Amino acid sequence: MDQITPRVTQAAVWTPDGIDIRTLDIPELGPGDILVGVDLATVCGSDLHTVSGRRPAACPSVLGHEAVGRVVAVGDGGRPAGAGAAASVVVGDRVVWSVTVPCGNCPRCASGFTAKCVDVRKVGHESAVGDWVLSGSYAEHIVLPRGTAVVQVPDSMPDAVAAPAACATATVMAALEAAGALAGKRVLIYGAGMLGVSAAAASAEREASTVRVIDHNPLRQNLSRSFGAIDDDGESTDVAIDFTGSAAAVQTALGRLDTGGRLVLAGSVTPGPPIAVDPEAVVRRWLTITGIHNYEPRHLAQAIAFLDATREKYPWAELVDAPVPLTELTRVLAVAPPGILRSSVAPTQGGTPTDSLANT
């Protein structure tokens, strides 16, 4: 059966002079590659840091790594979808995809740390003058190379709920795995952004005895209450999870751990001042300090399952602002409006259909 594949696509290319909307050729797909039409992309905080100069990144590039869309074409031979994801994908499937694309062969991949592959490539982080131009989700189409984990999304799940799974929610699943069993535990979360409120809900669903959230922004602090959190009481905790990356917050969190406590660091992704760790306190109080960065394919699958199971319980869609067309991306590459944790872009909204050809 023939499948209709677009020849070109519209993409928002981030350049030294800002965002440039360009018409780009869609390359021929290799075995195992897939082409996805992007329905909705949410704006992650890391992209805001990139365009503001706080985070180094390839430039020019097509940014965007939180998105949902439908499979438009599959490279010859079909494509395995990666561990923890669907066995295969076909044209028409609604999917989300991993941020990382591992080689699958290096020692780190072999040991289960595919997110830290020595040759890892990342969605929305690659150069637009390299061999993977359509690597980001701020475009009508994205090419997912063989080895990218994808997970099918139920049609009943709104785009605004599904898209953040590809970064925020999957990262939370990794953080909670590192935190261990939470049933009956006191959980303290630093930061009430998308990750913090998602972690609050996920901790509550895992039967934590209490879930407390700390955020200096009163609107976000209040928002966390709709996701199973209560305000901090200043007491000791069994588990502390930091999404802020603030050295002061990490230092405070370490001091709040009770005997046997565990500190999970997920927000410290840029260099910062060191904190003080007393080895004797770690030994005598049986403390654990661990970190996570990115996530594994199983966490992406867990994210979609979690969001699907809780979509009637928590107001996930309310965290995402109404989408703008691709031509207005510059306007939303800034801090989201109060009470909104994610801006969003609908790449085909307000656009025109691209030319197509039939591939056999």
VEXNUBA-466812 format. One record per residue (C-alpha): residue number from 0; x, y, z. Coordinates in steps of 0.2 Angstrom, whole numbers, plus 5000, padded with zeros to 4 digits. Layout:
<rs>
+-----+------+------+------+
: num :   c1 :   c2 :   c3 :
+-----+------+------+------+
: NUM :    X :    Y :    Z :
...
+-----+------+------+------+
</rs>
This chain:
<rs>
+-----+------+------+------+
: num :   c1 :   c2 :   c3 :
+-----+------+------+------+
:   0 : 5000 : 5000 : 5000 :
:   1 : 5007 : 5017 : 4996 :
:   2 : 5010 : 5030 : 5009 :
:   3 : 5009 : 5048 : 5006 :
:   4 : 5024 : 5057 : 5013 :
:   5 : 5027 : 5076 : 5013 :
:   6 : 5041 : 5083 : 5003 :
:   7 : 5044 : 5098 : 5014 :
:   8 : 5039 : 5105 : 5031 :
:   9 : 5038 : 5121 : 5040 :
:  10 : 5050 : 5122 : 5055 :
:  11 : 5055 : 5136 : 5068 :
:  12 : 5074 : 5137 : 5067 :
:  13 : 5082 : 5145 : 5082 :
:  14 : 5097 : 5156 : 5076 :
:  15 : 5108 : 5169 : 5083 :
:  16 : 5096 : 5182 : 5078 :
:  17 : 5080 : 5173 : 5085 :
:  18 : 5067 : 5162 : 5078 :
:  19 : 5067 : 5160 : 5059 :
:  20 : 5052 : 5150 : 5051 :
:  21 : 5059 : 5140 : 5036 :
:  22 : 5053 : 5128 : 5024 :
:  23 : 5064 : 5112 : 5025 :
:  24 : 5066 : 5097 : 5015 :
:  25 : 5060 : 5081 : 5023 :
:  26 : 5074 : 5068 : 5020 :
:  27 : 5072 : 5050 : 5014 :
:  28 : 5069 : 5039 : 5029 :
:  29 : 5082 : 5026 : 5033 :
:  30 : 5077 : 5008 : 5039 :
:  31 : 5069 : 5010 : 5057 :
:  32 : 5067 : 5029 : 5055 :
:  33 : 5049 : 5037 : 5057 :
:  34 : 5042 : 5053 : 5052 :
:  35 : 5029 : 5061 : 5064 :
:  36 : 5017 : 5075 : 5061 :
:  37 : 5018 : 5086 : 5077 :
:  38 : 5001 : 5090 : 5084 :
:  39 : 5006 : 5099 : 5099 :
:  40 : 5023 : 5104 : 5107 :
:  41 : 5024 : 5111 : 5125 :
:  42 : 5038 : 5123 : 5129 :
:  43 : 5050 : 5116 : 5142 :
:  44 : 5060 : 5126 : 5154 :
:  45 : 5076 : 5120 : 5147 :
:  46 : 5071 : 5128 : 5130 :
:  47 : 5068 : 5145 : 5139 :
:  48 : 5085 : 5143 : 5147 :
:  49 : 5093 : 5140 : 5129 :
:  50 : 5086 : 5155 : 5121 :
:  51 : 5090 : 5166 : 5135 :
:  52 : 5108 : 5161 : 5135 :
:  53 : 5108 : 5152 : 5152 :
:  54 : 5110 : 5135 : 5144 :
:  55 : 5123 : 5131 : 5130 :
:  56 : 5115 : 5122 : 5114 :
:  57 : 5118 : 5119 : 5096 :
:  58 : 5114 : 5134 : 5086 :
:  59 : 5105 : 5135 : 5073 :
:  60 : 5093 : 5121 : 5078 :
:  61 : 5075 : 5116 : 5079 :
:  62 : 5071 : 5116 : 5097 :
:  63 : 5057 : 5107 : 5106 :
:  64 : 5057 : 5090 : 5115 :
:  65 : 5040 : 5088 : 5123 :
:  66 : 5027 : 5084 : 5110 :
:  67 : 5013 : 5072 : 5104 :
:  68 : 5009 : 5068 : 5086 :
:  69 : 5005 : 5055 : 5073 :
:  70 : 5016 : 5043 : 5063 :
:  71 : 5016 : 5049 : 5045 :
:  72 : 5029 : 5037 : 5037 :
:  73 : 5040 : 5023 : 5042 :
:  74 : 5057 : 5019 : 5035 :
:  75 : 5059 : 5003 : 5025 :
:  76 : 5058 : 4987 : 5036 :
:  77 : 5047 : 4995 : 5050 :
:  78 : 5055 : 5000 : 5066 :
:  79 : 5057 : 4992 : 5083 :
:  80 : 5051 : 5005 : 5096 :
:  81 : 5063 : 5002 : 5110 :
:  82 : 5062 : 4993 : 5127 :
:  83 : 5046 : 4998 : 5137 :
:  84 : 5037 : 5005 : 5122 :
:  85 : 5025 : 4998 : 5109 :
:  86 : 5032 : 4983 : 5099 :
:  87 : 5030 : 4993 : 5083 :
:  88 : 5022 : 5008 : 5075 :
:  89 : 5012 : 5010 : 5060 :
:  90 : 5006 : 5025 : 5050 :
:  91 : 4992 : 5034 : 5059 :
:  92 : 4998 : 5029 : 5077 :
:  93 : 4997 : 5043 : 5090 :
:  94 : 5013 : 5044 : 5099 :
:  95 : 5025 : 5052 : 5111 :
:  96 : 5044 : 5050 : 5110 :
:  97 : 5059 : 5050 : 5120 :
:  98 : 5071 : 5064 : 5122 :
:  99 : 5086 : 5053 : 5120 :
: 100 : 5092 : 5043 : 5106 :
: 101 : 5105 : 5030 : 5111 :
: 102 : 5117 : 5020 : 5101 :
: 103 : 5112 : 5004 : 5109 :
: 104 : 5130 : 4997 : 5108 :
: 105 : 5141 : 5006 : 5121 :
: 106 : 5144 : 5000 : 5139 :
: 107 : 5132 : 5012 : 5146 :
: 108 : 5118 : 5006 : 5135 :
: 109 : 5123 : 4988 : 5139 :
: 110 : 5121 : 4992 : 5157 :
: 111 : 5104 : 5000 : 5156 :
: 112 : 5109 : 5018 : 5156 :
: 113 : 5104 : 5022 : 5138 :
: 114 : 5100 : 5040 : 5143 :
: 115 : 5118 : 5042 : 5147 :
: 116 : 5124 : 5034 : 5131 :
: 117 : 5142 : 5039 : 5126 :
: 118 : 5136 : 5044 : 5109 :
: 119 : 5118 : 5050 : 5114 :
: 120 : 5109 : 5061 : 5103 :
: 121 : 5094 : 5072 : 5109 :
: 122 : 5078 : 5077 : 5102 :
: 123 : 5077 : 5096 : 5100 :
: 124 : 5096 : 5098 : 5104 :
: 125 : 5104 : 5094 : 5088 :
: 126 : 5112 : 5106 : 5075 :
: 127 : 5101 : 5111 : 5060 :
: 128 : 5116 : 5111 : 5049 :
: 129 : 5120 : 5093 : 5054 :
: 130 : 5113 : 5076 : 5047 :
: 131 : 5098 : 5077 : 5058 :
: 132 : 5090 : 5094 : 5054 :
: 133 : 5072 : 5089 : 5059 :
: 134 : 5077 : 5084 : 5076 :
: 135 : 5065 : 5096 : 5086 :
: 136 : 5046 : 5097 : 5089 :
: 137 : 5044 : 5115 : 5085 :
: 138 : 5040 : 5110 : 5067 :
: 139 : 5026 : 5102 : 5057 :
: 140 : 5036 : 5086 : 5056 :
: 141 : 5050 : 5078 : 5066 :
: 142 : 5061 : 5063 : 5060 :
: 143 : 5064 : 5050 : 5074 :
: 144 : 5080 : 5040 : 5070 :
: 145 : 5080 : 5021 : 5073 :
: 146 : 5083 : 5018 : 5092 :
: 147 : 5071 : 5032 : 5098 :
: 148 : 5059 : 5025 : 5110 :
: 149 : 5041 : 5029 : 5106 :
: 150 : 5025 : 5025 : 5116 :
: 151 : 5007 : 5025 : 5109 :
: 152 : 4995 : 5037 : 5116 :
: 153 : 4976 : 5034 : 5119 :
: 154 : 4965 : 5044 : 5108 :
: 155 : 4955 : 5049 : 5123 :
: 156 : 4970 : 5058 : 5131 :
: 157 : 4971 : 5077 : 5126 :
: 158 : 4986 : 5083 : 5117 :
: 159 : 4990 : 5095 : 5132 :
: 160 : 4990 : 5080 : 5144 :
: 161 : 5001 : 5069 : 5133 :
: 162 : 5014 : 5081 : 5127 :
: 163 : 5023 : 5085 : 5144 :
: 164 : 5025 : 5066 : 5146 :
: 165 : 5040 : 5066 : 5134 :
: 166 : 5051 : 5076 : 5147 :
: 167 : 5042 : 5082 : 5163 :
: 168 : 5032 : 5067 : 5167 :
: 169 : 5044 : 5053 : 5162 :
: 170 : 5058 : 5062 : 5172 :
: 171 : 5047 : 5062 : 5187 :
: 172 : 5044 : 5043 : 5184 :
: 173 : 5063 : 5041 : 5184 :
: 174 : 5065 : 5052 : 5200 :
: 175 : 5051 : 5042 : 5209 :
: 176 : 5060 : 5025 : 5204 :
: 177 : 5076 : 5032 : 5212 :
: 178 : 5066 : 5037 : 5228 :
: 179 : 5060 : 5019 : 5231 :
: 180 : 5044 : 5013 : 5238 :
: 181 : 5034 : 5027 : 5244 :
: 182 : 5019 : 5019 : 5253 :
: 183 : 5018 : 5026 : 5270 :
: 184 : 5033 : 5038 : 5268 :
: 185 : 5033 : 5056 : 5270 :
: 186 : 5038 : 5065 : 5254 :
: 187 : 5045 : 5083 : 5252 :
: 188 : 5046 : 5091 : 5235 :
: 189 : 5056 : 5106 : 5231 :
: 190 : 5049 : 5116 : 5216 :
: 191 : 5031 : 5117 : 5210 :
: 192 : 5034 : 5118 : 5192 :
: 193 : 5028 : 5105 : 5180 :
: 194 : 5039 : 5092 : 5187 :
: 195 : 5035 : 5096 : 5205 :
: 196 : 5016 : 5095 : 5203 :
: 197 : 5018 : 5079 : 5193 :
: 198 : 5029 : 5072 : 5206 :
: 199 : 5016 : 5077 : 5220 :
: 200 : 5002 : 5068 : 5211 :
: 201 : 5012 : 5053 : 5207 :
: 202 : 5018 : 5052 : 5225 :
: 203 : 5001 : 5053 : 5232 :
: 204 : 4995 : 5039 : 5219 :
: 205 : 5010 : 5028 : 5226 :
: 206 : 5002 : 5030 : 5244 :
: 207 : 5014 : 5042 : 5252 :
: 208 : 5008 : 5046 : 5269 :
: 209 : 5010 : 5065 : 5266 :
: 210 : 5016 : 5075 : 5251 :
: 211 : 5023 : 5092 : 5255 :
: 212 : 5029 : 5105 : 5242 :
: 213 : 5039 : 5120 : 5244 :
: 214 : 5039 : 5134 : 5231 :
: 215 : 5043 : 5152 : 5233 :
: 216 : 5030 : 5157 : 5220 :
: 217 : 5013 : 5158 : 5230 :
: 218 : 5003 : 5154 : 5214 :
: 219 : 5013 : 5138 : 5211 :
: 220 : 5012 : 5133 : 5229 :
: 221 : 4993 : 5135 : 5228 :
: 222 : 4993 : 5125 : 5212 :
: 223 : 5002 : 5110 : 5220 :
: 224 : 4987 : 5108 : 5232 :
: 225 : 4976 : 5102 : 5217 :
: 226 : 4989 : 5088 : 5214 :
: 227 : 4989 : 5080 : 5231 :
: 228 : 5001 : 5091 : 5240 :
: 229 : 5000 : 5100 : 5256 :
: 230 : 5011 : 5114 : 5263 :
: 231 : 5027 : 5111 : 5271 :
: 232 : 5027 : 5109 : 5290 :
: 233 : 5046 : 5111 : 5293 :
: 234 : 5047 : 5093 : 5300 :
: 235 : 5059 : 5079 : 5295 :
: 236 : 5055 : 5069 : 5280 :
: 237 : 5058 : 5051 : 5273 :
: 238 : 5061 : 5056 : 5255 :
: 239 : 5066 : 5073 : 5248 :
: 240 : 5066 : 5077 : 5229 :
: 241 : 5073 : 5093 : 5222 :
: 242 : 5068 : 5099 : 5205 :
: 243 : 5074 : 5117 : 5208 :
: 244 : 5093 : 5115 : 5206 :
: 245 : 5096 : 5127 : 5219 :
: 246 : 5111 : 5123 : 5230 :
: 247 : 5102 : 5131 : 5245 :
: 248 : 5087 : 5120 : 5242 :
: 249 : 5098 : 5105 : 5241 :
: 250 : 5107 : 5109 : 5256 :
: 251 : 5091 : 5112 : 5266 :
: 252 : 5083 : 5096 : 5259 :
: 253 : 5098 : 5086 : 5265 :
: 254 : 5096 : 5093 : 5282 :
: 255 : 5078 : 5088 : 5283 :
: 256 : 5080 : 5069 : 5280 :
: 257 : 5076 : 5058 : 5294 :
: 258 : 5086 : 5042 : 5298 :
: 259 : 5085 : 5031 : 5283 :
: 260 : 5080 : 5046 : 5272 :
: 261 : 5084 : 5047 : 5254 :
: 262 : 5087 : 5063 : 5244 :
: 263 : 5084 : 5063 : 5225 :
: 264 : 5092 : 5076 : 5214 :
: 265 : 5084 : 5080 : 5198 :
: 266 : 5085 : 5099 : 5195 :
: 267 : 5104 : 5102 : 5196 :
: 268 : 5108 : 5101 : 5178 :
: 269 : 5120 : 5116 : 5177 :
: 270 : 5135 : 5120 : 5187 :
: 271 : 5132 : 5128 : 5204 :
: 272 : 5140 : 5131 : 5221 :
: 273 : 5145 : 5115 : 5231 :
: 274 : 5135 : 5110 : 5246 :
: 275 : 5142 : 5103 : 5263 :
: 276 : 5140 : 5084 : 5266 :
: 277 : 5145 : 5077 : 5283 :
: 278 : 5150 : 5059 : 5279 :
: 279 : 5147 : 5054 : 5297 :
: 280 : 5129 : 5060 : 5297 :
: 281 : 5127 : 5050 : 5281 :
: 282 : 5134 : 5035 : 5289 :
: 283 : 5126 : 5036 : 5306 :
: 284 : 5109 : 5041 : 5299 :
: 285 : 5109 : 5029 : 5285 :
: 286 : 5106 : 5042 : 5272 :
: 287 : 5106 : 5040 : 5253 :
: 288 : 5109 : 5054 : 5240 :
: 289 : 5106 : 5050 : 5222 :
: 290 : 5103 : 5059 : 5206 :
: 291 : 5094 : 5056 : 5189 :
: 292 : 5096 : 5064 : 5173 :
: 293 : 5085 : 5061 : 5158 :
: 294 : 5076 : 5044 : 5159 :
: 295 : 5074 : 5027 : 5151 :
: 296 : 5061 : 5021 : 5139 :
: 297 : 5051 : 5012 : 5153 :
: 298 : 5049 : 5029 : 5162 :
: 299 : 5041 : 5036 : 5146 :
: 300 : 5029 : 5021 : 5145 :
: 301 : 5025 : 5023 : 5164 :
: 302 : 5022 : 5042 : 5161 :
: 303 : 5008 : 5039 : 5148 :
: 304 : 5000 : 5025 : 5159 :
: 305 : 5000 : 5037 : 5174 :
: 306 : 4993 : 5051 : 5165 :
: 307 : 4979 : 5040 : 5157 :
: 308 : 4975 : 5033 : 5174 :
: 309 : 4974 : 5050 : 5183 :
: 310 : 4967 : 5061 : 5169 :
: 311 : 4950 : 5062 : 5177 :
: 312 : 4957 : 5065 : 5195 :
: 313 : 4969 : 5079 : 5192 :
: 314 : 4967 : 5095 : 5181 :
: 315 : 4982 : 5091 : 5170 :
: 316 : 4976 : 5100 : 5154 :
: 317 : 4974 : 5116 : 5165 :
: 318 : 4993 : 5117 : 5167 :
: 319 : 4996 : 5120 : 5148 :
: 320 : 4991 : 5137 : 5140 :
: 321 : 4981 : 5137 : 5123 :
: 322 : 4993 : 5134 : 5109 :
: 323 : 4999 : 5147 : 5097 :
: 324 : 5004 : 5144 : 5079 :
: 325 : 5022 : 5141 : 5074 :
: 326 : 5024 : 5159 : 5068 :
: 327 : 5021 : 5165 : 5086 :
: 328 : 5034 : 5154 : 5094 :
: 329 : 5045 : 5168 : 5099 :
: 330 : 5030 : 5175 : 5110 :
: 331 : 5029 : 5160 : 5120 :
: 332 : 5048 : 5156 : 5122 :
: 333 : 5047 : 5166 : 5138 :
: 334 : 5040 : 5164 : 5155 :
: 335 : 5022 : 5156 : 5155 :
: 336 : 5007 : 5167 : 5161 :
: 337 : 5004 : 5166 : 5180 :
: 338 : 4996 : 5149 : 5185 :
: 339 : 5001 : 5141 : 5168 :
: 340 : 5016 : 5129 : 5169 :
: 341 : 5018 : 5126 : 5150 :
: 342 : 5015 : 5136 : 5135 :
: 343 : 5012 : 5127 : 5119 :
: 344 : 5013 : 5127 : 5100 :
: 345 : 5002 : 5119 : 5087 :
: 346 : 5014 : 5118 : 5072 :
: 347 : 5000 : 5116 : 5059 :
: 348 : 4988 : 5129 : 5066 :
: 349 : 4986 : 5143 : 5054 :
: 350 : 4998 : 5135 : 5042 :
: 351 : 4995 : 5128 : 5024 :
: 352 : 4997 : 5110 : 5018 :
: 353 : 5014 : 5105 : 5011 :
: 354 : 5017 : 5097 : 4995 :
: 355 : 5016 : 5078 : 4995 :
: 356 : 5022 : 5063 : 4985 :
: 357 : 5018 : 5045 : 4985 :
: 358 : 5031 : 5033 : 4991 :
: 359 : 5030 : 5014 : 4988 :
+-----+------+------+------+
</rs>
